[in-house]
Amino acid sequence: MTTVDAPPQEVKQDFDPDDFRMTIGEHLEELRKRLIYGLVGLAVALIGCMAYCEKMLAILCWPLFRGLQKHDINSQLVTNGLTEGFMTYLQVSIICGLIIAGPWIVYQLWLFVAAGLYPKERKTITKYIPLSIALLLAGVLFVYFLVLPLTVDFFLTFTSGIPMPSRGGEAVIVETRVPVAFPTLQGDPSNPPEGGMWFNALQNRLKIRIHGQTRLITFGPENLLNPQITLDEYISFVLTFMLVFAVAFQLPLVLLALVRIGIVDIDFLRKQRKIVYFVMAIVAAVIAPGDVVTSMLALLIPLLFLYEFGIWLAQWGDKQRRAEQEQAELPAD
């Protein structure tokens, strides 16, 4: 008597791959749809940013304003050209609009990409999207609250510390009476007279009343160098700083992706620490805007911590992947 072998059972899948296949026409239609949604969101963000650009400019200039106040330097920026103020206004509006609409644009891009991914691939990517956004915001906030104030203070301290050349002694005229004395006020007078002059100690500004309007008299330090900072140069400096640090703070996710793909392993990242740190120092010196001292160290120090965090994140992700594989291999009840 012979026994008939039962036919092998097909492996049951949780999804049908055919459900995730799209034709070229469907891909193009989905791309067009997501582009329209992304551009509409960008347009709304640009309109809002143009309406409140003055406040955004004030926020970006606040670290410089505090630094100038600290060193008793006239806290005003300079525009060299007739159109510089307006072009900077547009530049800040566009960049801030891109930043605000960035999550929405990335979300639309993700919906386009996710339409052709399997559920497991979607889960793997979406798990780390909040971390990527958090790291990006951490980089921007790190620049604004720590790097910019330190950098501004470093440059202003260096600039204001260079003395004026002397020819062997300065003449001192001894007088019993000061020719002109401006009152020092903790603010502006409520009704200043025409031609009246005073020093606003809160704003660190010398003011005069002319033709019914209050005007400023610019002044600088008594040293050799007098900082005249232009608006366009400073805004470009700040935005470059934020862009570099926002991208650099994605290092942990880059290491995680390299380990997950199989290009490097965790042991290799640990053994090559010294070489990686040396390379990071060179990269920080090249890409960091500003001087080679403050900006390089400000970028290098967090990169070292981010590298170690990336190793831990890759190790944690590897444990999670192994646990999922073991769970999938368990026989179903």
GIGIPE-V303008 format. One record per residue. RES is the residue in one small letter. PHI is phi in radians with two decimals (999 if undefined). PSI is psi in radians with two decimals (none if undefined). D_FIRST is the distance of its C-alpha to the first C-alpha in Angstrom with 1 decimal. Layout:
# GIGIPE-V303008
res->RES phi->PHI psi->PSI d_first->D_FIRST
res->RES phi->PHI psi->PSI d_first->D_FIRST
This chain:
# GIGIPE-V303008
res->m phi->999 psi->2.21 d_first->0.0
res->t phi->-1.84 psi->2.62 d_first->3.8
res->t phi->-1.86 psi->2.47 d_first->6.7
res->v phi->-1.61 psi->2.15 d_first->9.9
res->d phi->-1.19 psi->2.36 d_first->12.9
res->a phi->-1.22 psi->2.47 d_first->15.8
res->p phi->-1.07 psi->2.50 d_first->18.8
res->p phi->-1.11 psi->2.40 d_first->21.6
res->q phi->-1.35 psi->2.45 d_first->24.2
res->e phi->-1.30 psi->2.50 d_first->27.7
res->v phi->-1.24 psi->2.16 d_first->30.4
res->k phi->-1.43 psi->2.24 d_first->32.7
res->q phi->-1.79 psi->2.66 d_first->36.3
res->d phi->-1.38 psi->-0.20 d_first->39.3
res->f phi->-2.62 psi->2.82 d_first->41.1
res->d phi->-1.76 psi->2.05 d_first->40.8
res->p phi->-1.02 psi->-0.48 d_first->42.5
res->d phi->-1.13 psi->-0.41 d_first->43.6
res->d phi->-1.24 psi->-0.24 d_first->45.8
res->f phi->-1.96 psi->0.22 d_first->47.9
res->r phi->-1.72 psi->2.39 d_first->48.5
res->m phi->-2.24 psi->2.57 d_first->51.9
res->t phi->-1.36 psi->2.94 d_first->53.5
res->i phi->-1.09 psi->-0.70 d_first->56.7
res->g phi->-1.11 psi->-0.69 d_first->58.7
res->e phi->-1.18 psi->-0.65 d_first->57.3
res->h phi->-1.10 psi->-0.78 d_first->58.1
res->l phi->-1.14 psi->-0.68 d_first->61.7
res->e phi->-1.15 psi->-0.72 d_first->62.2
res->e phi->-1.15 psi->-0.67 d_first->61.0
res->l phi->-1.12 psi->-0.78 d_first->63.4
res->r phi->-1.05 psi->-0.73 d_first->66.3
res->k phi->-1.11 psi->-0.79 d_first->65.7
res->r phi->-1.24 psi->-0.58 d_first->65.7
res->l phi->-1.14 psi->-0.73 d_first->68.7
res->i phi->-1.11 psi->-0.81 d_first->70.7
res->y phi->-1.08 psi->-0.72 d_first->69.8
res->g phi->-1.14 psi->-0.72 d_first->70.7
res->l phi->-1.20 psi->-0.63 d_first->74.0
res->v phi->-1.10 psi->-0.79 d_first->75.0
res->g phi->-1.09 psi->-0.67 d_first->74.4
res->l phi->-1.15 psi->-0.70 d_first->76.4
res->a phi->-1.10 psi->-0.74 d_first->79.2
res->v phi->-1.11 psi->-0.75 d_first->79.5
res->a phi->-1.14 psi->-0.68 d_first->79.5
res->l phi->-1.13 psi->-0.73 d_first->82.2
res->i phi->-1.09 psi->-0.77 d_first->84.4
res->g phi->-1.13 psi->-0.68 d_first->84.2
res->c phi->-1.21 psi->-0.65 d_first->84.9
res->m phi->-1.17 psi->-0.53 d_first->87.9
res->a phi->-1.27 psi->-0.54 d_first->89.3
res->y phi->-2.05 psi->0.48 d_first->89.0
res->c phi->-1.16 psi->-0.56 d_first->89.5
res->e phi->-1.07 psi->-0.72 d_first->92.8
res->k phi->-1.19 psi->-0.63 d_first->91.1
res->m phi->-1.16 psi->-0.68 d_first->88.3
res->l phi->-1.09 psi->-0.72 d_first->91.1
res->a phi->-1.11 psi->-0.68 d_first->92.8
res->i phi->-1.16 psi->-0.76 d_first->89.5
res->l phi->-1.15 psi->-0.58 d_first->88.9
res->c phi->-1.51 psi->-0.10 d_first->92.5
res->w phi->-1.05 psi->-0.77 d_first->92.7
res->p phi->-1.03 psi->-0.70 d_first->91.8
res->l phi->-1.19 psi->-0.71 d_first->94.5
res->f phi->-1.04 psi->-0.77 d_first->97.0
res->r phi->-1.14 psi->-0.66 d_first->96.5
res->g phi->-1.16 psi->-0.73 d_first->97.0
res->l phi->-1.13 psi->-0.69 d_first->100.2
res->q phi->-1.10 psi->-0.70 d_first->101.5
res->k phi->-1.10 psi->-0.64 d_first->100.8
res->h phi->-1.67 psi->0.20 d_first->102.8
res->d phi->0.99 psi->0.80 d_first->105.6
res->i phi->-2.00 psi->2.56 d_first->105.0
res->n phi->-0.95 psi->2.09 d_first->105.6
res->s phi->-1.57 psi->1.12 d_first->102.2
res->q phi->-2.38 psi->2.51 d_first->102.1
res->l phi->-1.64 psi->2.79 d_first->100.1
res->v phi->-2.00 psi->2.48 d_first->101.7
res->t phi->-2.00 psi->2.17 d_first->100.8
res->n phi->-1.43 psi->-0.56 d_first->102.1
res->g phi->-1.99 psi->2.90 d_first->101.6
res->l phi->-1.16 psi->-0.63 d_first->102.4
res->t phi->-1.72 psi->0.04 d_first->98.7
res->e phi->-1.10 psi->-0.74 d_first->97.1
res->g phi->-1.08 psi->-0.77 d_first->97.0
res->f phi->-1.20 psi->-0.73 d_first->95.4
res->m phi->-1.16 psi->-0.65 d_first->92.9
res->t phi->-1.15 psi->-0.65 d_first->91.9
res->y phi->-1.03 psi->-0.80 d_first->91.6
res->l phi->-1.16 psi->-0.71 d_first->89.1
res->q phi->-1.05 psi->-0.82 d_first->87.2
res->v phi->-1.14 psi->-0.69 d_first->86.7
res->s phi->-1.10 psi->-0.78 d_first->85.7
res->i phi->-1.16 psi->-0.79 d_first->83.1
res->i phi->-1.17 psi->-0.76 d_first->81.6
res->c phi->-1.13 psi->-0.63 d_first->81.6
res->g phi->-1.11 psi->-0.71 d_first->80.1
res->l phi->-1.13 psi->-0.66 d_first->77.3
res->i phi->-1.18 psi->-0.78 d_first->76.7
res->i phi->-1.19 psi->-0.74 d_first->76.6
res->a phi->-1.44 psi->-0.07 d_first->74.5
res->g phi->-0.98 psi->-0.88 d_first->72.3
res->p phi->-1.02 psi->-0.67 d_first->69.6
res->w phi->-1.17 psi->-0.74 d_first->69.5
res->i phi->-1.13 psi->-0.75 d_first->69.2
res->v phi->-1.11 psi->-0.65 d_first->66.5
res->y phi->-1.12 psi->-0.74 d_first->64.6
res->q phi->-1.15 psi->-0.68 d_first->64.8
res->l phi->-1.12 psi->-0.68 d_first->63.6
res->w phi->-1.15 psi->-0.68 d_first->60.7
res->l phi->-1.10 psi->-0.62 d_first->59.7
res->f phi->-1.19 psi->-0.76 d_first->59.7
res->v phi->-1.24 psi->-0.71 d_first->57.6
res->a phi->-1.17 psi->-0.36 d_first->55.3
res->a phi->-1.10 psi->-0.41 d_first->54.4
res->g phi->-1.93 psi->0.24 d_first->52.2
res->l phi->-1.81 psi->2.71 d_first->50.7
res->y phi->-1.36 psi->2.77 d_first->47.5
res->p phi->-0.96 psi->-0.68 d_first->47.9
res->k phi->-1.16 psi->-0.68 d_first->47.3
res->e phi->-1.17 psi->-0.67 d_first->50.0
res->r phi->-1.08 psi->-0.76 d_first->52.4
res->k phi->-1.09 psi->-0.70 d_first->51.9
res->t phi->-1.12 psi->-0.71 d_first->52.6
res->i phi->-1.32 psi->-0.82 d_first->55.8
res->t phi->-1.13 psi->-0.37 d_first->57.2
res->k phi->-1.13 psi->-0.54 d_first->56.9
res->y phi->-1.86 psi->0.01 d_first->59.7
res->i phi->-1.12 psi->-0.81 d_first->62.0
res->p phi->-1.03 psi->-0.65 d_first->64.0
res->l phi->-1.14 psi->-0.68 d_first->64.5
res->s phi->-1.11 psi->-0.76 d_first->65.7
res->i phi->-1.14 psi->-0.70 d_first->68.2
res->a phi->-1.11 psi->-0.72 d_first->69.4
res->l phi->-1.15 psi->-0.68 d_first->69.9
res->l phi->-1.08 psi->-0.83 d_first->71.9
res->l phi->-1.13 psi->-0.64 d_first->74.1
res->a phi->-1.09 psi->-0.68 d_first->74.6
res->g phi->-1.12 psi->-0.74 d_first->75.8
res->v phi->-1.16 psi->-0.79 d_first->78.3
res->l phi->-1.16 psi->-0.62 d_first->79.6
res->f phi->-1.07 psi->-0.70 d_first->79.8
res->v phi->-1.16 psi->-0.82 d_first->82.1
res->y phi->-1.20 psi->-0.75 d_first->84.2
res->f phi->-1.63 psi->-0.30 d_first->84.9
res->l phi->-2.18 psi->-0.94 d_first->84.9
res->v phi->-1.21 psi->-0.84 d_first->85.1
res->l phi->-1.07 psi->-0.86 d_first->87.7
res->p phi->-1.02 psi->-0.72 d_first->90.2
res->l phi->-1.16 psi->-0.72 d_first->90.0
res->t phi->-1.17 psi->-0.79 d_first->90.3
res->v phi->-1.06 psi->-0.78 d_first->93.2
res->d phi->-1.13 psi->-0.67 d_first->95.0
res->f phi->-1.09 psi->-0.86 d_first->94.6
res->f phi->-1.17 psi->-0.75 d_first->96.1
res->l phi->-1.18 psi->-0.65 d_first->98.9
res->t phi->-1.12 psi->-0.74 d_first->99.8
res->f phi->-1.15 psi->-0.76 d_first->100.0
res->t phi->-1.15 psi->-0.79 d_first->102.0
res->s phi->-1.36 psi->-0.07 d_first->104.5
res->g phi->-1.65 psi->-0.02 d_first->105.0
res->i phi->-1.54 psi->2.03 d_first->106.7
res->p phi->-1.32 psi->2.82 d_first->110.5
res->m phi->-1.31 psi->2.38 d_first->113.2
res->p phi->-1.05 psi->2.46 d_first->115.1
res->s phi->-2.06 psi->2.61 d_first->118.5
res->r phi->-1.85 psi->0.60 d_first->121.8
res->g phi->1.72 psi->0.39 d_first->123.0
res->g phi->2.28 psi->2.45 d_first->123.6
res->e phi->-1.82 psi->2.42 d_first->123.6
res->a phi->-1.31 psi->2.35 d_first->126.8
res->v phi->-2.04 psi->2.09 d_first->127.0
res->i phi->-1.66 psi->2.07 d_first->129.5
res->v phi->-1.56 psi->2.09 d_first->130.7
res->e phi->-2.27 psi->2.65 d_first->131.6
res->t phi->-1.48 psi->-0.20 d_first->132.4
res->r phi->-2.45 psi->2.31 d_first->130.7
res->v phi->-1.29 psi->2.27 d_first->127.4
res->p phi->-1.01 psi->-0.86 d_first->128.1
res->v phi->-2.35 psi->2.31 d_first->125.2
res->a phi->-2.28 psi->2.05 d_first->123.0
res->f phi->-1.61 psi->2.39 d_first->120.1
res->p phi->-1.19 psi->2.45 d_first->118.9
res->t phi->-1.74 psi->2.05 d_first->115.5
res->l phi->-2.06 psi->2.64 d_first->113.7
res->q phi->-1.56 psi->0.96 d_first->110.3
res->g phi->2.50 psi->-2.81 d_first->109.6
res->d phi->-1.90 psi->2.50 d_first->111.6
res->p phi->-1.14 psi->2.61 d_first->114.9
res->s phi->-1.19 psi->-0.64 d_first->114.6
res->n phi->-2.45 psi->1.31 d_first->117.6
res->p phi->-1.20 psi->2.51 d_first->118.5
res->p phi->-1.30 psi->2.80 d_first->121.9
res->e phi->-1.13 psi->2.23 d_first->122.2
res->g phi->1.48 psi->-0.01 d_first->122.2
res->g phi->-1.28 psi->2.52 d_first->121.0
res->m phi->-2.22 psi->2.51 d_first->118.8
res->w phi->-2.73 psi->2.82 d_first->116.6
res->f phi->-1.92 psi->2.09 d_first->113.7
res->n phi->-1.49 psi->1.84 d_first->110.5
res->a phi->-1.24 psi->-0.47 d_first->109.2
res->l phi->-1.23 psi->-0.72 d_first->105.9
res->q phi->-1.66 psi->-0.14 d_first->105.0
res->n phi->1.01 psi->0.84 d_first->107.0
res->r phi->-2.34 psi->2.47 d_first->108.8
res->l phi->-1.69 psi->2.18 d_first->112.5
res->k phi->-2.19 psi->2.71 d_first->113.4
res->i phi->-2.47 psi->2.53 d_first->116.4
res->r phi->-1.75 psi->2.01 d_first->117.4
res->i phi->-2.32 psi->2.25 d_first->118.5
res->h phi->0.93 psi->0.69 d_first->119.2
res->g phi->1.34 psi->0.12 d_first->117.5
res->q phi->-2.20 psi->2.58 d_first->114.2
res->t phi->-1.57 psi->2.18 d_first->112.9
res->r phi->-2.05 psi->2.80 d_first->112.3
res->l phi->-1.82 psi->2.54 d_first->110.9
res->i phi->-1.93 psi->1.96 d_first->112.8
res->t phi->-1.26 psi->2.55 d_first->110.3
res->f phi->-2.59 psi->2.87 d_first->110.9
res->g phi->-2.47 psi->-3.08 d_first->109.2
res->p phi->-1.23 psi->2.88 d_first->109.4
res->e phi->-1.48 psi->0.06 d_first->112.5
res->n phi->-1.48 psi->-3.01 d_first->110.5
res->l phi->-1.20 psi->-0.70 d_first->110.0
res->l phi->-1.81 psi->2.39 d_first->106.9
res->n phi->-2.11 psi->1.87 d_first->106.6
res->p phi->-1.09 psi->2.17 d_first->103.1
res->q phi->-2.14 psi->1.58 d_first->102.9
res->i phi->-1.58 psi->2.21 d_first->99.2
res->t phi->-1.50 psi->2.64 d_first->98.2
res->l phi->-1.13 psi->-0.80 d_first->95.8
res->d phi->-1.10 psi->-0.74 d_first->93.6
res->e phi->-1.13 psi->-0.76 d_first->93.2
res->y phi->-1.19 psi->-0.78 d_first->92.4
res->i phi->-1.11 psi->-0.74 d_first->89.8
res->s phi->-1.08 psi->-0.68 d_first->88.1
res->f phi->-1.09 psi->-0.80 d_first->88.1
res->v phi->-1.15 psi->-0.81 d_first->86.5
res->l phi->-1.15 psi->-0.63 d_first->83.8
res->t phi->-1.13 psi->-0.74 d_first->82.9
res->f phi->-0.97 psi->-0.88 d_first->82.6
res->m phi->-1.13 psi->-0.69 d_first->80.3
res->l phi->-1.13 psi->-0.78 d_first->78.1
res->v phi->-1.10 psi->-0.80 d_first->77.7
res->f phi->-1.26 psi->-0.61 d_first->76.9
res->a phi->-1.11 psi->-0.70 d_first->74.5
res->v phi->-1.26 psi->-0.71 d_first->72.5
res->a phi->-1.13 psi->-0.53 d_first->72.7
res->f phi->-1.30 psi->-0.05 d_first->71.4
res->q phi->-1.52 psi->0.12 d_first->68.0
res->l phi->-0.97 psi->-0.77 d_first->67.4
res->p phi->-1.01 psi->-0.70 d_first->64.8
res->l phi->-1.22 psi->-0.57 d_first->62.6
res->v phi->-1.13 psi->-0.77 d_first->63.0
res->l phi->-1.12 psi->-0.70 d_first->61.8
res->l phi->-1.08 psi->-0.74 d_first->58.9
res->a phi->-1.16 psi->-0.70 d_first->57.9
res->l phi->-1.11 psi->-0.69 d_first->58.2
res->v phi->-1.22 psi->-0.71 d_first->56.0
res->r phi->-1.15 psi->-0.67 d_first->53.4
res->i phi->-1.25 psi->-0.54 d_first->53.3
res->g phi->1.84 psi->0.18 d_first->53.1
res->i phi->-1.21 psi->-0.74 d_first->56.4
res->v phi->-2.30 psi->2.88 d_first->57.6
res->d phi->-2.08 psi->2.98 d_first->56.2
res->i phi->-1.15 psi->-0.70 d_first->57.9
res->d phi->-1.07 psi->-0.66 d_first->58.7
res->f phi->-1.12 psi->-0.73 d_first->60.5
res->l phi->-1.12 psi->-0.62 d_first->62.6
res->r phi->-1.26 psi->-0.72 d_first->63.6
res->k phi->-1.24 psi->-0.49 d_first->64.5
res->q phi->-1.71 psi->0.46 d_first->66.6
res->r phi->-1.01 psi->-0.86 d_first->68.8
res->k phi->-1.07 psi->-0.76 d_first->72.1
res->i phi->-1.16 psi->-0.74 d_first->71.5
res->v phi->-1.12 psi->-0.72 d_first->70.5
res->y phi->-1.09 psi->-0.71 d_first->73.5
res->f phi->-1.13 psi->-0.76 d_first->75.8
res->v phi->-1.12 psi->-0.69 d_first->74.3
res->m phi->-1.07 psi->-0.68 d_first->74.7
res->a phi->-1.10 psi->-0.72 d_first->78.4
res->i phi->-1.16 psi->-0.78 d_first->79.0
res->v phi->-1.11 psi->-0.73 d_first->77.1
res->a phi->-1.09 psi->-0.68 d_first->79.1
res->a phi->-1.19 psi->-0.49 d_first->82.3
res->v phi->-1.46 psi->-0.82 d_first->81.5
res->i phi->-1.59 psi->-0.33 d_first->80.1
res->a phi->-1.23 psi->2.24 d_first->82.1
res->p phi->-1.30 psi->2.83 d_first->85.1
res->g phi->1.51 psi->-2.58 d_first->88.6
res->d phi->-1.43 psi->2.96 d_first->89.7
res->v phi->-1.47 psi->-0.17 d_first->87.7
res->v phi->-1.62 psi->-1.24 d_first->88.5
res->t phi->-1.21 psi->-0.83 d_first->87.7
res->s phi->-1.18 psi->-0.64 d_first->85.2
res->m phi->-1.14 psi->-0.84 d_first->83.2
res->l phi->-1.14 psi->-0.65 d_first->83.0
res->a phi->-1.14 psi->-0.51 d_first->82.3
res->l phi->-1.54 psi->-0.64 d_first->79.3
res->l phi->-1.20 psi->-0.77 d_first->78.2
res->i phi->-1.05 psi->-0.88 d_first->78.1
res->p phi->-1.14 psi->-0.52 d_first->75.7
res->l phi->-1.10 psi->-0.64 d_first->73.5
res->l phi->-1.12 psi->-0.77 d_first->73.0
res->f phi->-1.16 psi->-0.67 d_first->71.9
res->l phi->-1.17 psi->-0.58 d_first->69.7
res->y phi->-1.12 psi->-0.78 d_first->68.0
res->e phi->-1.15 psi->-0.66 d_first->67.1
res->f phi->-1.14 psi->-0.61 d_first->66.0
res->g phi->-1.14 psi->-0.67 d_first->63.8
res->i phi->-1.12 psi->-0.79 d_first->62.1
res->w phi->-1.09 psi->-0.70 d_first->61.5
res->l phi->-1.15 psi->-0.69 d_first->60.2
res->a phi->-1.14 psi->-0.68 d_first->57.8
res->q phi->-1.16 psi->-0.73 d_first->56.5
res->w phi->-1.13 psi->-0.73 d_first->56.1
res->g phi->-1.12 psi->-0.63 d_first->54.3
res->d phi->-1.16 psi->-0.69 d_first->51.9
res->k phi->-1.12 psi->-0.71 d_first->51.1
res->q phi->-1.11 psi->-0.71 d_first->50.5
res->r phi->-1.16 psi->-0.71 d_first->48.2
res->r phi->-1.16 psi->-0.66 d_first->46.1
res->a phi->-1.13 psi->-0.68 d_first->46.0
res->e phi->-1.16 psi->-0.68 d_first->44.8
res->q phi->-1.15 psi->-0.74 d_first->42.0
res->e phi->-1.14 psi->-0.66 d_first->40.9
res->q phi->-1.14 psi->-0.64 d_first->40.9
res->a phi->-1.27 psi->-0.49 d_first->38.9
res->e phi->-1.42 psi->-0.22 d_first->36.2
res->l phi->-1.16 psi->2.43 d_first->35.8
res->p phi->-1.19 psi->2.45 d_first->32.6
res->a phi->-1.26 psi->2.48 d_first->33.3
res->d phi->-1.22 psi->none d_first->33.2
